[in-house]
Amino acid sequence: MTRTELAAMLDHSVLKPEADVATIDAGIAVVRDWRIGFYCVQPFWVRRAADALRDTSARVISVVGFPHGLDCAQIKAQVAARAVQDGAHEIDTVINLGALKSGDVAAVALDLAAVVRSVSGVPVKVILETAALTDDEKRLACRLVIEAGAAFVKTSTGFHPSGGATPGDVALMRASVPPSMGVKASGGIRTLADVRVMLAAGANRIGTSASAAILAAVE
């Protein structure tokens, strides 16, 4: 895989709550300089990122319900719709982890459907927080994401104390969704070796804050 091909698969992420405008602008510069495909930011920063990257091919992603996923469904839907109005091209929403762990399938389904419906035609990626789930819960979550009409399943926020992406979880997700659905590995991916492992496991999108270092390592 060439550096250009890999850059197109990266979601460069600047999501820490303390990130200030200089940090956001530094991320914009990384996306521009390395011709990265996607820039993932908190909803507050979507308009700034979208305006700054308007003359590039990069697409802006907004997280929703991040990092805990426990906003009510209507609020998640409103935030997603506003992010798209501000210039987001994709939405990364966090699944209602507490409802999923409780076996409240109806609540999870309602939550996912509300977000997908609010941004009709815009790809939605659903963050499962796989490190906090059993394998059966991961498979259930994948089924609910498929039924909701989302475009991707995604491993992790990168903020949960249980950990981030693993190749085993990526492989399980890839086996649990149709070939037409994307799998995004995110959380703790910092090196080119990490990226290669995740791609080999079945990911076709990578979320990372270490994009420049990863791309610099490509020969």
MDAnalysis code that builds the backbone (N, CA, C; Angstrom):
import MDAnalysis as mda
import numpy as np

u = mda.Universe.empty(657, n_residues=219, atom_resindex=np.repeat(np.arange(219), 3), trajectory=True)
u.add_TopologyAttr("name", ["N", "CA", "C"] * 219)
u.add_TopologyAttr("resid", np.arange(1, 220))
u.add_TopologyAttr("resname", ["MET", "THR", "ARG", "THR", "GLU", "LEU", "ALA", "ALA", "MET", "LEU", "ASP", "HIS", "SER", "VAL", "LEU", "LYS", "PRO", "GLU", "ALA", "ASP", "VAL", "ALA", "THR", "ILE", "ASP", "ALA", "GLY", "ILE", "ALA", "VAL", "VAL", "ARG", "ASP", "TRP", "ARG", "ILE", "GLY", "PHE", "TYR", "CYS", "VAL", "GLN", "PRO", "PHE", "TRP", "VAL", "ARG", "ARG", "ALA", "ALA", "ASP", "ALA", "LEU", "ARG", "ASP", "THR", "SER", "ALA", "ARG", "VAL", "ILE", "SER", "VAL", "VAL", "GLY", "PHE", "PRO", "HIS", "GLY", "LEU", "ASP", "CYS", "ALA", "GLN", "ILE", "LYS", "ALA", "GLN", "VAL", "ALA", "ALA", "ARG", "ALA", "VAL", "GLN", "ASP", "GLY", "ALA", "HIS", "GLU", "ILE", "ASP", "THR", "VAL", "ILE", "ASN", "LEU", "GLY", "ALA", "LEU", "LYS", "SER", "GLY", "ASP", "VAL", "ALA", "ALA", "VAL", "ALA", "LEU", "ASP", "LEU", "ALA", "ALA", "VAL", "VAL", "ARG", "SER", "VAL", "SER", "GLY", "VAL", "PRO", "VAL", "LYS", "VAL", "ILE", "LEU", "GLU", "THR", "ALA", "ALA", "LEU", "THR", "ASP", "ASP", "GLU", "LYS", "ARG", "LEU", "ALA", "CYS", "ARG", "LEU", "VAL", "ILE", "GLU", "ALA", "GLY", "ALA", "ALA", "PHE", "VAL", "LYS", "THR", "SER", "THR", "GLY", "PHE", "HIS", "PRO", "SER", "GLY", "GLY", "ALA", "THR", "PRO", "GLY", "ASP", "VAL", "ALA", "LEU", "MET", "ARG", "ALA", "SER", "VAL", "PRO", "PRO", "SER", "MET", "GLY", "VAL", "LYS", "ALA", "SER", "GLY", "GLY", "ILE", "ARG", "THR", "LEU", "ALA", "ASP", "VAL", "ARG", "VAL", "MET", "LEU", "ALA", "ALA", "GLY", "ALA", "ASN", "ARG", "ILE", "GLY", "THR", "SER", "ALA", "SER", "ALA", "ALA", "ILE", "LEU", "ALA", "ALA", "VAL", "GLU"])
u.atoms.positions = np.array([
    [0.837, -1.196, 0.000],
    [0.000, 0.000, 0.000],
    [0.875, 1.250, 0.000],
    [0.580, 2.190, -0.882],
    [1.356, 3.421, -0.962],
    [0.956, 4.373, 0.166],
    [1.793, 5.370, 0.374],
    [1.481, 6.390, 1.383],
    [0.172, 7.107, 1.037],
    [-0.038, 7.388, -0.236],
    [-1.263, 8.062, -0.661],
    [-2.484, 7.203, -0.382],
    [-2.386, 5.915, -0.673],
    [-3.510, 5.012, -0.421],
    [-3.808, 4.897, 1.067],
    [-2.770, 4.821, 1.888],
    [-2.991, 4.731, 3.330],
    [-3.580, 6.028, 3.874],
    [-3.067, 7.158, 3.423],
    [-3.576, 8.447, 3.903],
    [-5.076, 8.580, 3.660],
    [-5.546, 8.042, 2.543],
    [-6.960, 8.126, 2.207],
    [-7.831, 7.306, 3.145],
    [-7.229, 6.352, 3.881],
    [-7.977, 5.484, 4.785],
    [-7.940, 5.967, 6.234],
    [-7.207, 7.040, 6.491],
    [-7.032, 7.500, 7.867],
    [-8.081, 8.533, 8.255],
    [-8.618, 8.364, 9.466],
    [-9.409, 9.403, 10.131],
    [-8.486, 10.040, 11.163],
    [-7.880, 11.174, 10.818],
    [-7.027, 11.852, 11.793],
    [-7.922, 12.446, 12.875],
    [-7.641, 12.108, 14.134],
    [-8.556, 12.430, 15.226],
    [-7.935, 13.384, 16.231],
    [-8.652, 14.459, 16.519],
    [-8.286, 15.387, 17.596],
    [-9.537, 15.536, 18.458],
    [-9.600, 14.767, 19.539],
    [-10.847, 14.622, 20.289],
    [-10.723, 14.908, 21.780],
    [-9.519, 15.158, 22.269],
    [-9.384, 15.422, 23.701],
    [-10.172, 16.679, 24.074],
    [-10.854, 16.656, 25.230],
    [-11.685, 17.801, 25.593],
    [-10.896, 19.092, 25.807],
    [-9.612, 18.948, 26.140],
    [-8.800, 20.153, 26.364],
    [-8.192, 20.703, 25.086],
    [-8.440, 20.076, 23.952],
    [-7.898, 20.580, 22.685],
    [-8.395, 21.997, 22.440],
    [-7.442, 22.917, 22.250],
    [-7.814, 24.307, 21.992],
    [-7.732, 24.607, 20.511],
    [-7.993, 25.862, 20.161],
    [-8.042, 26.214, 18.744],
    [-6.706, 25.959, 18.061],
    [-5.601, 26.190, 18.769],
    [-4.291, 25.923, 18.168],
    [-4.113, 24.437, 17.877],
    [-4.641, 23.584, 18.769],
    [-4.545, 22.140, 18.561],
    [-5.395, 21.712, 17.370],
    [-6.589, 22.279, 17.271],
    [-7.463, 21.971, 16.134],
    [-6.810, 22.412, 14.830],
    [-6.229, 23.598, 14.830],
    [-5.572, 24.101, 13.617],
    [-4.341, 23.277, 13.268],
    [-3.647, 22.785, 14.276],
    [-2.503, 21.898, 14.005],
    [-2.969, 20.616, 13.341],
    [-4.103, 20.105, 13.777],
    [-4.677, 18.921, 13.137],
    [-5.069, 19.193, 11.697],
    [-5.628, 20.360, 11.444],
    [-5.960, 20.758, 10.074],
    [-4.707, 20.754, 9.210],
    [-3.626, 21.276, 9.754],
    [-2.368, 21.310, 9.001],
    [-1.854, 19.905, 8.692],
    [-1.978, 18.993, 9.658],
    [-1.566, 17.600, 9.421],
    [-2.381, 17.001, 8.278],
    [-3.685, 17.209, 8.315],
    [-4.558, 16.666, 7.268],
    [-4.188, 17.246, 5.907],
    [-3.928, 18.534, 5.865],
    [-3.537, 19.178, 4.605],
    [-2.182, 18.669, 4.115],
    [-1.199, 18.696, 4.995],
    [0.178, 18.382, 4.589],
    [0.330, 16.939, 4.120],
    [-0.369, 16.027, 4.782],
    [-0.241, 14.609, 4.459],
    [-1.364, 14.108, 3.553],
    [-2.246, 14.989, 3.162],
    [-3.376, 14.655, 2.273],
    [-4.189, 13.484, 2.824],
    [-4.533, 13.643, 4.089],
    [-5.301, 12.621, 4.804],
    [-6.770, 12.720, 4.406],
    [-7.434, 11.569, 4.371],
    [-8.797, 11.527, 3.864],
    [-9.842, 12.136, 4.760],
    [-9.653, 12.056, 6.099],
    [-10.716, 12.444, 7.020],
    [-10.133, 13.124, 8.264],
    [-10.908, 14.061, 8.805],
    [-10.513, 14.752, 10.031],
    [-11.672, 14.658, 11.014],
    [-11.438, 14.011, 12.164],
    [-12.474, 13.738, 13.152],
    [-12.313, 14.655, 14.355],
    [-13.361, 15.441, 14.642],
    [-13.300, 16.425, 15.717],
    [-14.605, 16.408, 16.515],
    [-14.574, 17.087, 17.655],
    [-15.776, 17.263, 18.453],
    [-16.740, 18.224, 17.742],
    [-18.054, 18.151, 18.041],
    [-19.028, 18.971, 17.324],
    [-18.718, 20.471, 17.332],
    [-18.186, 20.976, 18.423],
    [-17.895, 22.412, 18.524],
    [-16.937, 22.880, 17.437],
    [-16.049, 21.979, 16.980],
    [-15.001, 22.373, 16.045],
    [-15.322, 22.044, 14.585],
    [-16.491, 21.494, 14.323],
    [-16.791, 21.041, 12.961],
    [-16.747, 22.185, 11.955],
    [-17.406, 23.280, 12.267],
    [-17.464, 24.376, 11.295],
    [-16.071, 24.914, 10.978],
    [-15.228, 25.072, 11.999],
    [-13.876, 25.576, 11.755],
    [-13.103, 24.622, 10.849],
    [-13.185, 23.328, 11.151],
    [-12.473, 22.339, 10.349],
    [-13.009, 22.299, 8.920],
    [-14.331, 22.323, 8.779],
    [-14.933, 22.256, 7.453],
    [-14.559, 23.479, 6.609],
    [-14.581, 24.642, 7.216],
    [-14.204, 25.855, 6.484],
    [-12.747, 25.801, 6.054],
    [-11.877, 25.329, 6.946],
    [-10.448, 25.320, 6.658],
    [-10.065, 24.286, 5.604],
    [-10.860, 23.222, 5.504],
    [-10.520, 22.129, 4.583],
    [-11.402, 22.114, 3.334],
    [-12.144, 23.182, 3.142],
    [-13.116, 23.225, 2.045],
    [-12.474, 23.048, 0.676],
    [-11.253, 23.537, 0.518],
    [-10.586, 23.463, -0.786],
    [-9.725, 22.208, -0.935],
    [-9.930, 21.229, -0.061],
    [-9.199, 19.963, -0.133],
    [-10.201, 18.827, -0.355],
    [-9.685, 17.625, -0.528],
    [-10.560, 16.460, -0.657],
    [-10.878, 15.825, 0.693],
    [-10.309, 16.363, 1.772],
    [-10.549, 15.803, 3.109],
    [-11.998, 16.002, 3.528],
    [-12.522, 15.037, 4.242],
    [-13.898, 15.092, 4.717],
    [-13.898, 15.147, 6.254],
    [-14.752, 15.992, 6.791],
    [-14.801, 16.218, 8.237],
    [-15.798, 15.263, 8.878],
    [-15.393, 14.706, 10.005],
    [-16.232, 13.798, 10.794],
    [-16.507, 14.452, 12.143],
    [-17.751, 14.338, 12.609],
    [-18.089, 14.775, 13.961],
    [-18.448, 13.570, 14.807],
    [-17.928, 13.533, 16.030],
    [-18.388, 12.533, 16.990],
    [-19.694, 13.014, 17.618],
    [-20.492, 12.060, 18.091],
    [-21.778, 12.352, 18.718],
    [-21.918, 11.454, 19.947],
    [-22.361, 12.040, 21.061],
    [-22.497, 11.268, 22.294],
    [-21.164, 10.768, 22.803],
    [-20.133, 11.537, 22.572],
    [-18.762, 11.088, 22.813],
    [-18.243, 11.593, 24.154],
    [-17.599, 10.760, 24.956],
    [-17.223, 9.371, 24.671],
    [-18.127, 8.310, 25.292],
    [-19.180, 8.708, 26.024],
    [-19.908, 7.720, 26.823],
    [-21.160, 7.161, 26.154],
    [-21.737, 7.886, 25.206],
    [-22.884, 7.379, 24.469],
    [-24.203, 7.440, 25.199],
    [-24.272, 8.171, 26.311],
    [-25.455, 8.108, 27.167],
    [-26.357, 9.334, 27.082],
    [-26.145, 10.190, 26.105],
    [-27.144, 11.226, 25.841],
    [-28.412, 10.546, 25.340],
    [-29.567, 11.173, 25.557],
    [-30.798, 10.567, 25.048],
    [-30.789, 10.604, 23.518],
    [-31.559, 9.720, 22.933],
    [-31.542, 9.548, 21.475],
    [-31.865, 10.847, 20.750],
    [-32.827, 11.610, 21.270],
    [-33.213, 12.849, 20.590],
    [-32.071, 13.861, 20.572],
    [-31.319, 13.922, 21.655],
    [-30.193, 14.855, 21.708],
    [-29.100, 14.419, 20.743],
    [-28.799, 13.131, 20.715],
    [-27.810, 12.640, 19.754],
    [-28.221, 12.996, 18.324],
    [-29.492, 12.796, 18.020],
    [-29.981, 13.086, 16.670],
    [-29.838, 14.565, 16.351],
    [-30.158, 15.427, 17.311],
    [-30.049, 16.865, 17.091],
    [-28.594, 17.285, 16.885],
    [-27.700, 16.730, 17.686],
    [-26.280, 17.070, 17.558],
    [-25.745, 16.600, 16.206],
    [-26.139, 15.411, 15.789],
    [-25.695, 14.900, 14.495],
    [-26.181, 15.785, 13.358],
    [-27.459, 16.156, 13.403],
    [-28.015, 17.005, 12.345],
    [-27.319, 18.367, 12.306],
    [-27.046, 18.931, 13.476],
    [-26.359, 20.225, 13.523],
    [-24.935, 20.103, 12.975],
    [-24.263, 19.006, 13.302],
    [-22.902, 18.805, 12.804],
    [-22.880, 18.766, 11.284],
    [-23.864, 18.108, 10.702],
    [-23.940, 18.065, 9.236],
    [-24.205, 19.459, 8.674],
    [-25.070, 20.212, 9.316],
    [-25.307, 21.595, 8.888],
    [-24.021, 22.417, 8.939],
    [-23.175, 22.124, 9.921],
    [-21.925, 22.865, 10.087],
    [-20.830, 22.390, 9.138],
    [-21.072, 21.287, 8.420],
    [-20.103, 20.856, 7.422],
    [-19.561, 19.451, 7.586],
    [-20.069, 18.690, 8.562],
    [-19.596, 17.314, 8.726],
    [-20.085, 16.443, 7.576],
    [-19.191, 15.581, 7.091],
    [-19.530, 14.650, 6.018],
    [-19.848, 13.255, 6.540],
    [-19.450, 12.969, 7.771],
    [-19.728, 11.691, 8.408],
    [-19.964, 11.925, 9.892],
    [-20.666, 10.979, 10.525],
    [-20.953, 11.028, 11.962],
    [-20.443, 9.752, 12.611],
    [-19.695, 9.897, 13.710],
    [-19.272, 8.765, 14.534],
    [-20.033, 8.851, 15.857],
    [-21.056, 8.029, 16.008],
    [-21.879, 8.073, 17.215],
    [-21.528, 6.913, 18.140],
    [-21.557, 7.169, 19.434],
    [-21.246, 6.133, 20.424],
    [-22.530, 5.410, 20.794],
    [-22.503, 4.078, 20.715],
    [-23.660, 3.277, 21.083],
    [-24.006, 3.512, 22.551],
    [-25.283, 3.344, 22.901],
    [-25.683, 3.444, 24.305],
    [-25.195, 2.189, 25.022],
    [-23.999, 2.298, 25.568],
    [-23.326, 1.137, 26.138],
    [-24.077, 0.575, 27.338],
    [-24.616, 1.462, 28.178],
    [-25.353, 0.996, 29.355],
    [-26.600, 0.221, 28.970],
    [-27.320, 0.708, 27.951],
    [-28.517, 0.001, 27.490],
    [-28.137, -1.350, 26.887],
    [-27.052, -1.377, 26.122],
    [-26.605, -2.629, 25.519],
    [-26.227, -3.644, 26.601],
    [-25.453, -3.198, 27.589],
    [-25.038, -4.092, 28.675],
    [-26.241, -4.577, 29.491],
    [-27.307, -3.793, 29.495],
    [-28.513, -4.160, 30.235],
    [-29.428, -5.077, 29.439],
    [-29.094, -5.312, 28.181],
    [-29.940, -6.129, 27.334],
    [-31.161, -5.400, 26.807],
    [-31.146, -4.068, 26.877],
    [-32.295, -3.275, 26.403],
    [-32.130, -3.019, 24.912],
    [-32.426, -4.041, 24.138],
    [-32.229, -3.973, 22.693],
    [-33.072, -2.877, 22.068],
    [-34.292, -2.691, 22.555],
    [-35.180, -1.678, 21.983],
    [-34.591, -0.280, 22.140],
    [-34.013, 0.007, 23.295],
    [-33.434, 1.333, 23.519],
    [-32.231, 1.571, 22.613],
    [-31.396, 0.562, 22.454],
    [-30.234, 0.705, 21.572],
    [-30.688, 0.921, 20.136],
    [-31.673, 0.142, 19.709],
    [-32.171, 0.273, 18.339],
    [-32.769, 1.654, 18.095],
    [-33.536, 2.146, 19.063],
    [-34.133, 3.475, 18.945],
    [-33.061, 4.550, 18.838],
    [-32.043, 4.435, 19.664],
    [-30.929, 5.389, 19.686],
    [-30.231, 5.438, 18.323],
    [-29.883, 4.270, 17.797],
    [-29.168, 4.220, 16.527],
    [-30.029, 4.732, 15.378],
    [-31.296, 4.315, 15.367],
    [-32.194, 4.737, 14.293],
    [-32.385, 6.250, 14.292],
    [-32.452, 6.839, 15.473],
    [-32.659, 8.280, 15.555],
    [-31.499, 9.041, 14.923],
    [-30.275, 8.601, 15.195],
    [-29.111, 9.283, 14.630],
    [-29.045, 9.087, 13.121],
    [-29.213, 7.845, 12.670],
    [-29.142, 7.568, 11.231],
    [-30.218, 8.352, 10.490],
    [-31.418, 8.375, 11.017],
    [-32.532, 9.077, 10.377],
    [-32.302, 10.586, 10.333],
    [-31.642, 11.115, 11.342],
    [-31.471, 12.577, 11.423],
    [-30.499, 13.112, 10.387],
    [-29.665, 12.244, 9.821],
    [-28.657, 12.687, 8.847],
    [-28.761, 11.832, 7.586],
    [-29.959, 11.634, 7.119],
    [-30.227, 10.745, 5.988],
    [-29.253, 10.980, 4.836],
    [-28.601, 9.902, 4.396],
    [-27.647, 9.988, 3.304],
    [-26.220, 10.251, 3.730],
    [-26.022, 10.602, 4.995],
    [-24.674, 10.853, 5.524],
    [-24.202, 9.582, 6.229],
    [-22.991, 9.080, 5.916],
    [-22.522, 7.859, 6.562],
    [-22.411, 8.010, 8.079],
    [-22.949, 7.036, 8.789],
    [-22.857, 6.996, 10.252],
    [-22.008, 5.792, 10.648],
    [-21.001, 6.050, 11.475],
    [-20.191, 4.989, 12.058],
    [-20.601, 4.858, 13.529],
    [-20.771, 3.631, 13.980],
    [-21.225, 3.400, 15.354],
    [-20.081, 2.814, 16.170],
    [-19.705, 3.533, 17.226],
    [-18.620, 3.113, 18.109],
    [-19.187, 2.151, 19.147],
    [-18.653, 0.928, 19.174],
    [-19.175, -0.111, 20.068],
    [-18.499, -0.136, 21.436],
    [-17.308, 0.393, 21.550],
    [-16.477, 0.286, 22.756],
    [-16.268, -1.194, 23.082],
    [-15.629, -1.884, 22.142],
    [-15.523, -3.346, 22.196],
    [-14.811, -3.875, 23.430],
    [-13.864, -3.119, 23.976],
    [-13.122, -3.607, 25.143],
    [-14.014, -3.793, 26.359],
    [-15.182, -3.155, 26.350],
    [-16.107, -3.253, 27.483],
    [-17.226, -4.260, 27.241],
    [-17.174, -4.994, 26.105],
    [-18.251, -5.896, 25.736],
    [-17.777, -7.345, 25.691],
    [-18.721, -8.248, 25.922],
    [-18.455, -9.660, 25.660],
    [-18.562, -9.900, 24.150],
    [-18.076, -11.045, 23.693],
    [-18.177, -11.347, 22.271],
    [-19.636, -11.406, 21.822],
    [-20.499, -11.962, 22.639],
    [-21.920, -12.014, 22.280],
    [-22.512, -10.607, 22.185],
    [-22.110, -9.725, 23.088],
    [-22.594, -8.343, 23.025],
    [-22.073, -7.628, 21.783],
    [-20.853, -7.913, 21.395],
    [-20.307, -7.324, 20.169],
    [-21.109, -7.766, 18.955],
    [-21.431, -9.055, 18.892],
    [-22.209, -9.570, 17.765],
    [-23.615, -8.963, 17.757],
    [-24.224, -8.853, 18.928],
    [-25.536, -8.221, 19.027],
    [-25.463, -6.770, 18.566],
    [-24.452, -6.063, 19.027],
    [-24.301, -4.662, 18.628],
    [-24.154, -4.538, 17.116],
    [-23.367, -5.408, 16.521],
    [-23.206, -5.384, 15.067],
    [-24.548, -5.594, 14.369],
    [-25.345, -6.522, 14.875],
    [-26.655, -6.771, 14.261],
    [-27.534, -5.536, 14.350],
    [-27.522, -4.860, 15.485],
    [-28.346, -3.665, 15.657],
    [-27.865, -2.526, 14.764],
    [-26.561, -2.433, 14.586],
    [-26.013, -1.400, 13.702],
    [-26.448, -1.665, 12.259],
    [-26.399, -2.922, 11.838],
    [-26.852, -3.276, 10.491],
    [-28.321, -2.899, 10.315],
    [-29.159, -3.276, 11.280],
    [-30.594, -3.016, 11.191],
    [-30.909, -1.520, 11.175],
    [-30.057, -0.718, 11.808],
    [-30.276, 0.724, 11.844],
    [-29.907, 1.407, 10.530],
    [-29.157, 0.708, 9.680],
    [-28.769, 1.300, 8.407],
    [-27.518, 2.140, 8.458],
    [-26.686, 1.939, 9.489],
    [-25.419, 2.674, 9.571],
    [-24.429, 2.121, 8.556],
    [-23.360, 2.885, 8.318],
    [-22.396, 2.528, 7.271],
    [-21.202, 1.755, 7.798],
    [-20.868, 1.938, 9.084],
    [-19.661, 1.344, 9.667],
    [-19.947, 0.885, 11.087],
    [-19.223, -0.120, 11.519],
    [-19.026, -0.366, 12.943],
    [-17.598, 0.061, 13.282],
    [-17.421, 0.568, 14.479],
    [-16.126, 1.106, 14.911],
    [-15.804, 0.540, 16.283],
    [-14.543, 0.223, 16.514],
    [-14.182, -0.476, 17.741],
    [-14.362, 0.366, 19.000],
    [-13.761, 1.560, 19.037],
    [-13.505, 2.200, 20.330],
    [-13.489, 3.717, 20.241],
    [-13.717, 4.340, 21.399],
    [-13.532, 5.788, 21.508],
    [-12.057, 6.145, 21.678],
    [-11.296, 5.222, 22.266],
    [-9.929, 5.531, 22.653],
    [-9.833, 6.157, 24.027],
    [-10.982, 6.315, 24.703],
    [-11.015, 6.960, 26.017],
    [-11.445, 6.015, 27.132],
    [-11.836, 4.792, 26.811],
    [-12.327, 3.876, 27.841],
    [-11.150, 3.210, 28.557],
    [-11.212, 3.089, 29.890],
    [-10.086, 2.493, 30.623],
    [-9.836, 1.025, 30.287],
    [-10.803, 0.342, 29.692],
    [-10.616, -1.072, 29.346],
    [-9.731, -1.271, 28.122],
    [-9.511, -0.203, 27.356],
    [-8.610, -0.312, 26.214],
    [-9.258, 0.071, 24.900],
    [-8.475, -0.077, 23.815],
    [-8.925, 0.325, 22.494],
    [-9.080, -0.853, 21.561],
    [-8.696, -0.643, 20.308],
    [-8.883, -1.657, 19.267],
    [-7.927, -2.831, 19.458],
    [-8.429, -4.007, 19.128],
    [-7.578, -5.204, 19.055],
    [-7.858, -5.892, 17.725],
    [-6.873, -6.608, 17.179],
    [-7.128, -7.325, 15.926],
    [-8.222, -8.374, 16.069],
    [-8.334, -8.994, 17.250],
    [-9.393, -9.975, 17.469],
    [-10.771, -9.364, 17.356],
    [-10.950, -8.179, 17.940],
    [-12.248, -7.512, 17.852],
    [-12.544, -7.061, 16.423],
    [-11.531, -6.576, 15.726],
    [-11.732, -6.176, 14.334],
    [-12.174, -7.379, 13.503],
    [-11.523, -8.514, 13.703],
    [-11.886, -9.721, 12.963],
    [-13.304, -10.171, 13.293],
    [-13.682, -10.100, 14.568],
    [-15.035, -10.479, 14.962],
    [-16.063, -9.564, 14.297],
    [-15.794, -8.279, 14.303],
    [-16.719, -7.325, 13.682],
    [-16.816, -7.549, 12.188],
    [-15.660, -7.782, 11.549],
    [-15.670, -8.005, 10.111],
    [-16.515, -9.235, 9.759],
    [-16.443, -10.257, 10.602],
    [-17.212, -11.478, 10.368],
    [-18.691, -11.304, 10.693],
    [-19.036, -10.245, 11.430],
    [-20.407, -10.057, 11.910],
    [-21.217, -9.090, 11.067],
    [-20.581, -8.433, 10.104],
    [-21.282, -7.471, 9.254],
    [-21.078, -7.855, 7.791],
    [-21.962, -7.410, 6.905],
    [-21.809, -7.754, 5.493],
    [-20.591, -7.079, 4.875],
    [-20.092, -7.615, 3.761],
    [-18.911, -7.032, 3.117],
    [-19.085, -5.571, 2.731],
    [-20.329, -5.156, 2.486],
    [-20.586, -3.770, 2.088],
    [-20.450, -2.786, 3.239],
    [-20.429, -3.277, 4.474],
    [-20.321, -2.397, 5.642],
    [-18.863, -2.215, 6.030],
    [-18.516, -0.996, 6.422],
    [-17.150, -0.707, 6.821],
    [-16.870, -1.116, 8.254],
    [-15.587, -1.341, 8.531],
    [-15.110, -1.605, 9.887],
    [-13.977, -0.627, 10.174],
    [-14.168, 0.185, 11.195],
    [-13.150, 1.168, 11.567],
    [-12.472, 0.729, 12.859],
    [-11.154, 0.617, 12.813],
    [-10.358, 0.341, 14.006],
    [-9.856, 1.660, 14.569],
    [-10.072, 1.869, 15.845],
    [-9.666, 3.125, 16.471],
    [-9.421, 2.885, 17.951],
    [-8.434, 3.598, 18.487],
    [-8.103, 3.457, 19.899],
    [-6.777, 2.765, 20.099],
    [-5.737, 3.531, 20.364],
    [-4.426, 2.966, 20.636],
    [-3.608, 2.616, 19.409],
    [-4.014, 3.094, 18.251],
    [-3.282, 2.795, 17.013],
    [-2.289, 3.932, 16.771],
    [-1.008, 3.624, 16.943],
    [-0.005, 4.691, 16.947],
    [1.144, 4.473, 15.964],
    [1.272, 3.271, 15.410],
    [2.402, 2.975, 14.538],
    [1.919, 2.346, 13.238],
    [2.826, 2.344, 12.257],
    [2.501, 1.693, 10.990],
    [2.258, 0.209, 11.203],
    [3.006, -0.413, 12.093],
    [2.791, -1.836, 12.398],
    [1.382, -2.059, 12.952],
    [0.930, -1.177, 13.838],
    [-0.437, -1.281, 14.363],
    [-1.458, -1.229, 13.224],
    [-1.256, -0.295, 12.317],
    [-2.188, -0.136, 11.203],
    [-2.239, -1.405, 10.359],
    [-1.086, -1.951, 10.045],
    [-1.036, -3.145, 9.197],
    [-1.754, -4.324, 9.843],
    [-1.615, -4.452, 11.158],
    [-2.298, -5.530, 11.871],
    [-3.817, -5.354, 11.773],
    [-4.285, -4.144, 11.938],
    [-5.730, -3.890, 11.889],
    [-6.284, -4.088, 10.483],
    [-5.553, -3.664, 9.484],
    [-6.002, -3.876, 8.111],
    [-6.054, -5.363, 7.782],
    [-5.057, -6.107, 8.243],
    [-5.034, -7.546, 8.002],
    [-6.200, -8.249, 8.689],
    [-6.653, -7.690, 9.817],
    [-7.774, -8.289, 10.553],
    [-9.123, -7.986, 9.920],
    [-9.146, -7.000, 9.013],
    [-10.391, -6.717, 8.311],
    [-10.867, -5.283, 8.351],
    [-10.115, -4.385, 8.978],
    [-10.513, -2.974, 8.997],
    [-10.298, -2.347, 7.620],
    [-11.153, -1.396, 7.285],
    [-10.915, -0.617, 6.069],
    [-10.937, 0.880, 6.332],
    [-10.919, 1.245, 7.609],
    [-10.719, 2.638, 8.018],
    [-9.980, 2.601, 9.348],
    [-9.081, 3.555, 9.535],
    [-8.257, 3.618, 10.739],
    [-8.410, 4.990, 11.377],
    [-8.768, 5.008, 12.652],
    [-8.807, 6.251, 13.412],
    [-7.564, 6.360, 14.277],
    [-6.880, 7.504, 14.196],
    [-5.649, 7.670, 14.953],
    [-5.321, 9.153, 15.114],
    [-4.616, 9.455, 16.190],
    [-4.078, 10.816, 16.368],
    [-2.622, 10.877, 15.975],
    [-2.069, 9.743, 15.519],
    [-0.655, 9.666, 15.159],
    [-0.455, 9.556, 13.653],
    [-1.329, 10.198, 12.892],
    [-1.314, 10.050, 11.432],
    [0.020, 10.416, 10.810],
    [0.588, 11.549, 11.217],
    [1.831, 12.002, 10.588],
    [2.959, 11.002, 10.806],
    [3.099, 10.494, 12.031],
    [4.158, 9.521, 12.328],
    [3.941, 8.233, 11.556],
    [2.699, 7.807, 11.442],
    [2.392, 6.584, 10.701],
    [2.738, 6.744, 9.234],
    [2.320, 7.838, 8.635],
    [2.585, 8.042, 7.209],
    [4.067, 8.276, 6.924],
    [4.758, 8.908, 7.868],
    [6.192, 9.131, 7.684],
    [6.969, 7.814, 7.655],
    [6.398, 6.769, 8.244],
    [7.066, 5.481, 8.313],
    [6.870, 4.638, 7.042],
    [5.980, 5.080, 6.166],
    [5.736, 4.334, 4.922],
    [6.881, 4.600, 3.961],
    [7.481, 3.543, 3.461],
    [8.626, 3.702, 2.537],
    [8.153, 3.929, 1.105],
])
